[in-house]
Amino acid sequence: GTLLVILPGRAMQVGELEDHGFVQSVASLRLNVDVLRADAHSGYYRNDTLLERLRIDVIAPARAAGYTSIWLAGISLGGLAAVRYATSYPSDVDGLFLIAPYFGSARAAEAIAREGGLRHWRAPTVSPLGLTLETYAWRSLRALSLTDRDQLPIYLGYGIHDWNAPVVQVLAEALPASDVFTVAGGHDWEPWLELWQRMLAASGLPRC
């Protein structure tokens, strides 16, 4: 009854998720879930149809097939897509795994940190940085961070040497420490796989 949908990062091929052990990790941990790798390539981002296609082509058929719980996992840019989907269609998503998610520039994250962090940040109607999508992303993240954990669990993982780490840390500080995972690595497959395995093991996904 549980489906885990994995959204790849920018320029990734869905086959890489299997090549680098992401699919096998679910089986090795004996999780009682099905895995679907969504071919969410950059074309969907460019024409802003990703959320629509994800709902029509993936989520709705999954619900119709009888899945009662659907989790989204996103790597890098796929993490942003998972966040955007969860805030656009909250009733469709039962949990999130965000691996080294990309949320935009360090400048925007630093501005939020100066205001006391994500929970205290008041998002402007129009971003002073002129990055509407970036502001929308952080608005979404703020809403998710304020959501009750039992209603929407969010597991976050990133490498402490990742070029994107300072940005991800702004979200990390707004989540329960038990749901945040770090490794001594960068923005690459090896640390991502370790994070993925640890996050899956700590999650509330059903076991066989």
C-alpha positions as CSV (number, residue, x, y, z in Angstrom):
1,G,0.0,0.0,0.0
2,T,3.0,2.3,0.1
3,L,4.7,3.9,-3.0
4,L,8.1,5.7,-2.9
5,V,8.5,8.0,-5.9
6,I,12.1,9.1,-6.5
7,L,12.8,12.4,-8.4
8,P,16.3,12.6,-9.9
9,G,18.4,15.7,-9.9
10,R,19.3,17.9,-12.9
11,A,20.8,16.1,-15.8
12,M,20.4,12.7,-14.1
13,Q,19.1,9.6,-15.9
14,V,16.6,7.5,-14.0
15,G,18.8,4.5,-14.6
16,E,21.5,6.0,-12.4
17,L,19.3,5.6,-9.4
18,E,19.6,1.9,-9.8
19,D,23.2,2.0,-10.9
20,H,24.2,3.8,-7.7
21,G,22.2,1.5,-5.4
22,F,19.1,3.6,-4.5
23,V,16.6,1.0,-5.6
24,Q,18.6,-1.9,-4.0
25,S,18.8,0.0,-0.7
26,V,15.0,-0.2,-0.3
27,A,15.1,-4.0,-0.7
28,S,18.2,-4.5,1.5
29,L,16.4,-2.8,4.3
30,R,13.4,-5.0,3.8
31,L,11.0,-2.1,3.4
32,N,7.5,-3.1,2.4
33,V,7.2,-0.4,-0.3
34,D,7.2,-0.2,-4.1
35,V,9.6,2.1,-5.8
36,L,8.9,4.3,-8.9
37,R,11.6,6.3,-10.6
38,A,10.1,9.3,-12.2
39,D,11.7,10.5,-15.4
40,A,11.4,14.1,-14.3
41,H,14.0,15.6,-16.7
42,S,14.8,19.3,-17.2
43,G,12.3,19.8,-19.9
44,Y,9.5,19.7,-17.4
45,Y,11.2,22.4,-15.3
46,R,11.8,24.6,-18.3
47,N,8.1,24.6,-19.4
48,D,6.8,24.5,-15.8
49,T,4.7,21.4,-16.3
50,L,6.5,19.1,-13.8
51,L,3.9,19.3,-11.0
52,E,1.0,18.8,-13.4
53,R,2.5,15.8,-15.1
54,L,3.6,14.3,-11.9
55,R,0.1,14.4,-10.5
56,I,-1.6,13.2,-13.7
57,D,1.0,10.6,-14.8
58,V,2.2,9.3,-11.5
59,I,0.3,10.2,-8.3
60,A,-3.3,9.9,-9.6
61,P,-2.7,6.5,-11.2
62,A,-1.0,5.3,-8.0
63,R,-4.0,6.3,-5.9
64,A,-6.3,4.6,-8.4
65,A,-4.2,1.5,-8.2
66,G,-4.8,1.3,-4.4
67,Y,-1.8,2.9,-2.9
68,T,-2.8,4.5,0.4
69,S,0.5,6.2,1.2
70,I,2.8,8.0,-1.2
71,W,6.2,9.4,-0.3
72,L,8.4,11.6,-2.5
73,A,12.2,11.5,-2.5
74,G,14.2,14.1,-4.3
75,I,17.9,14.6,-5.0
76,S,19.3,18.1,-5.6
77,L,16.8,19.8,-8.0
78,G,14.5,16.9,-7.5
79,G,14.3,17.9,-3.8
80,L,12.9,21.3,-4.9
81,A,10.3,19.5,-7.0
82,A,9.3,17.3,-4.1
83,V,8.8,20.4,-1.9
84,R,6.8,22.3,-4.5
85,Y,4.6,19.3,-5.1
86,A,4.0,18.7,-1.4
87,T,2.9,22.3,-0.9
88,S,0.8,22.4,-4.0
89,Y,-1.0,19.1,-3.4
90,P,-0.6,18.4,0.4
91,S,-3.2,15.7,0.5
92,D,-1.2,13.7,-2.1
93,V,2.0,13.3,-0.1
94,D,2.6,11.4,3.1
95,G,6.3,12.0,3.6
96,L,9.4,13.5,2.1
97,F,13.0,12.5,1.7
98,L,15.2,15.5,0.6
99,I,18.8,14.6,-0.3
100,A,21.1,17.6,-0.9
101,P,18.1,19.6,-2.1
102,Y,18.7,22.7,-4.2
103,F,16.7,25.7,-3.1
104,G,18.5,28.6,-4.8
105,S,21.3,31.0,-4.0
106,A,23.2,31.3,-0.7
107,R,22.3,35.0,-0.7
108,A,18.6,34.2,-0.2
109,A,19.4,31.7,2.5
110,E,21.6,34.1,4.3
111,A,18.8,36.7,4.3
112,I,16.5,34.2,6.0
113,A,19.1,33.3,8.6
114,R,19.6,37.0,9.5
115,E,15.8,37.2,10.3
116,G,16.2,34.4,12.8
117,G,15.7,31.4,10.6
118,L,13.0,29.9,8.5
119,R,10.3,29.8,11.1
120,H,10.6,33.5,11.9
121,W,11.1,34.7,8.3
122,R,8.4,36.8,6.7
123,A,8.5,36.1,3.0
124,P,8.0,39.2,0.8
125,T,5.2,39.3,-1.7
126,V,7.8,40.0,-4.4
127,S,11.4,38.8,-3.8
128,P,13.8,41.7,-3.3
129,L,16.3,39.5,-5.2
130,G,14.1,39.3,-8.2
131,L,13.9,35.5,-8.0
132,T,10.2,34.7,-7.8
133,L,10.7,30.9,-8.0
134,E,13.3,31.1,-5.2
135,T,11.0,33.0,-2.9
136,Y,8.2,30.6,-3.7
137,A,10.5,27.7,-2.8
138,W,11.4,29.2,0.6
139,R,7.7,30.0,1.2
140,S,6.9,26.4,0.6
141,L,9.7,25.3,2.9
142,R,8.5,27.5,5.7
143,A,5.0,26.1,5.4
144,L,6.3,22.5,5.5
145,S,8.6,23.2,8.5
146,L,5.5,24.4,10.4
147,T,3.5,21.3,9.5
148,D,3.0,18.8,12.3
149,R,5.7,16.1,11.9
150,D,3.1,13.3,12.3
151,Q,1.1,14.8,9.4
152,L,4.1,15.1,7.1
153,P,7.5,13.6,8.1
154,I,10.4,15.3,6.4
155,Y,13.8,13.6,6.4
156,L,16.7,15.8,5.2
157,G,20.3,14.7,4.3
158,Y,23.3,16.5,2.9
159,G,27.1,16.4,2.9
160,I,28.9,18.9,5.1
161,H,31.3,19.6,2.3
162,D,28.5,20.1,-0.3
163,W,28.8,23.5,-2.1
164,N,25.1,23.8,-1.3
165,A,25.4,23.0,2.4
166,P,25.0,26.6,3.8
167,V,21.7,26.8,2.0
168,V,20.4,23.4,3.2
169,Q,21.4,24.2,6.7
170,V,18.7,26.9,6.9
171,L,16.1,24.2,6.4
172,A,17.9,21.8,8.7
173,E,17.7,24.3,11.6
174,A,13.9,24.4,11.2
175,L,13.5,20.6,11.4
176,P,13.8,18.2,14.3
177,A,17.4,17.2,14.8
178,S,16.5,13.5,14.7
179,D,15.3,14.0,11.1
180,V,18.4,15.6,9.8
181,F,21.4,13.6,8.5
182,T,24.9,14.7,7.5
183,V,28.0,12.9,6.1
184,A,31.5,14.1,5.3
185,G,31.0,14.4,1.6
186,G,30.0,16.7,-1.2
187,H,27.4,16.9,-3.9
188,D,27.9,13.4,-5.3
189,W,26.5,9.8,-5.4
190,E,28.6,8.2,-2.7
191,P,27.5,10.5,0.2
192,W,24.0,10.6,-1.3
193,L,23.7,6.8,-1.1
194,E,24.9,6.7,2.6
195,L,22.4,9.5,3.5
196,W,19.6,7.6,1.6
197,Q,20.3,4.4,3.5
198,R,20.4,6.1,6.9
199,M,17.2,8.1,6.2
200,L,15.3,5.1,5.0
201,A,16.4,3.1,8.1
202,A,15.2,5.9,10.4
203,S,11.9,6.5,8.6
204,G,8.5,5.2,9.5
205,L,8.1,3.3,6.2
206,P,6.6,-0.1,6.7
207,R,8.9,-3.2,7.0
208,C,8.4,-6.6,5.6
